[in-house]
C-alpha cells in the first residue's frame, strides 16, 4: 500500500449553484409576454447581494443587467421615431440583439463559463 503525499491529493472543487441564473434567463426568454418577466428578472437580479461578483454566476447577473438595460435604447428610439417603417427595424434590432444575449449567456452558463 503506497502513501500519496498530501500535495498530490485531489482538491475538492466548490460547486456553485447556478439555478438562479437559469431561472433568470428563463424569465428573460419570456420577453414577448409584455416584458413583465423581463422586469421581474431585473428585480430578482438587482436584489441579489450575497453573490460574489467575480464568480461565474456574478458575471451572468451583470450580463443580464446590461442586456435588459441595453434593450431600453432600442425601444425608446423605436417609440420616438414616427414613421412606422423606421420604428419597426429599431424594435426588430433590439429584439434580435436581446435574443442573442439571452442565448449566448444561457449557453455559457450551462457550460459553466463566465461571460
C-alpha positions as CSV (number, residue, x, y, z in Angstrom):
1,X,0.0,0.0,0.0
2,X,1.6,3.3,-1.1
3,X,1.0,6.6,0.6
4,X,0.4,9.6,-1.6
5,X,1.9,12.9,-0.4
6,X,-0.7,15.5,0.7
7,X,0.3,17.9,-2.0
8,X,-0.7,15.4,-4.7
9,X,-4.2,14.7,-3.3
10,X,-7.1,16.0,-5.4
11,X,-8.5,19.2,-4.2
12,X,-12.3,19.2,-4.0
13,X,-13.8,21.8,-6.2
14,X,-16.5,24.1,-4.8
15,X,-19.6,23.7,-6.9
16,X,-21.6,26.9,-7.5
17,X,-25.3,26.7,-7.7
18,X,-26.3,28.4,-11.0
19,X,-30.0,27.6,-10.7
20,X,-30.8,31.3,-10.1
21,X,-29.0,32.2,-13.4
22,X,-31.0,29.6,-15.3
23,X,-34.3,30.9,-13.7
24,X,-33.5,34.5,-14.7
25,X,-32.6,33.5,-18.2
26,X,-35.9,31.6,-18.4
27,X,-37.7,34.8,-17.3
28,X,-35.8,36.9,-19.8
29,X,-36.6,34.5,-22.6
30,X,-40.3,35.1,-22.0
31,X,-40.0,38.7,-23.1
32,X,-42.8,38.5,-25.7
33,X,-45.2,38.5,-22.7
34,X,-45.3,42.3,-22.5
35,X,-41.9,42.4,-20.8
36,X,-43.3,41.6,-17.4
37,X,-41.0,38.6,-17.0
38,X,-38.0,40.7,-18.0
39,X,-38.8,43.3,-15.4
40,X,-39.3,40.6,-12.8
41,X,-35.9,39.1,-13.8
42,X,-34.3,42.5,-13.4
43,X,-35.8,42.9,-10.0
44,X,-34.6,39.5,-8.9
45,X,-31.2,40.3,-10.3
46,X,-30.9,43.6,-8.5
47,X,-31.8,42.2,-5.1
48,X,-29.1,39.6,-5.1
49,X,-26.5,40.9,-2.6
50,X,-24.8,37.8,-1.4
51,X,-23.3,36.6,-4.8
52,X,-19.6,37.2,-5.4
53,X,-19.3,39.5,-8.5
54,X,-16.2,37.6,-9.6
55,X,-17.9,34.3,-9.7
56,X,-19.5,32.7,-12.8
57,X,-23.0,33.5,-11.5
58,X,-21.9,37.0,-10.7
59,X,-20.7,37.6,-14.3
60,X,-24.0,36.3,-15.6
61,X,-26.0,38.5,-13.3
62,X,-24.0,41.5,-14.6
63,X,-24.5,40.2,-18.3
64,X,-28.3,40.0,-17.7
65,X,-28.5,43.5,-16.2
66,X,-26.6,45.1,-19.1
67,X,-28.8,43.1,-21.6
68,X,-32.0,44.4,-20.1
69,X,-30.8,47.9,-19.7
70,X,-29.2,47.8,-23.2
71,X,-32.6,46.9,-24.7
72,X,-34.1,50.2,-23.5
73,X,-32.5,52.5,-26.0
74,X,-33.7,50.4,-28.9
75,X,-37.3,50.5,-27.6
76,X,-37.1,54.2,-26.8
77,X,-35.7,55.0,-30.2
78,X,-38.4,52.8,-31.8
79,X,-41.1,54.7,-29.8
80,X,-39.9,58.2,-30.7
81,X,-39.2,57.6,-34.4
82,X,-42.5,58.5,-36.0
83,X,-42.6,56.6,-39.4
84,X,-43.6,53.0,-38.8
85,X,-41.2,51.8,-41.4
86,X,-38.3,53.3,-39.4
87,X,-39.5,52.3,-35.9
88,X,-40.1,48.6,-36.7
89,X,-36.5,48.0,-37.7
90,X,-35.4,49.5,-34.3
91,X,-37.7,47.2,-32.5
92,X,-36.5,44.2,-34.6
93,X,-32.8,45.1,-34.0
94,X,-33.5,45.4,-30.3
95,X,-35.3,42.0,-30.1
96,X,-32.7,40.3,-32.2
97,X,-29.8,41.7,-30.1
98,X,-31.6,40.8,-26.8
99,X,-32.4,37.3,-28.0
100,X,-28.7,36.8,-28.9
101,X,-27.6,38.0,-25.5
102,X,-30.0,35.6,-23.8
103,X,-28.9,32.7,-26.0
104,X,-25.2,33.4,-25.6
105,X,-25.4,33.9,-21.8
106,X,-27.6,30.9,-21.2
107,X,-25.4,28.6,-23.2
108,X,-22.3,29.9,-21.4
109,X,-23.9,29.4,-18.0
110,X,-24.9,25.9,-19.0
111,X,-21.2,25.2,-19.9
112,X,-20.1,26.8,-16.6
113,X,-18.3,29.7,-18.3
114,X,-18.3,33.3,-17.3
115,X,-19.4,35.9,-19.9
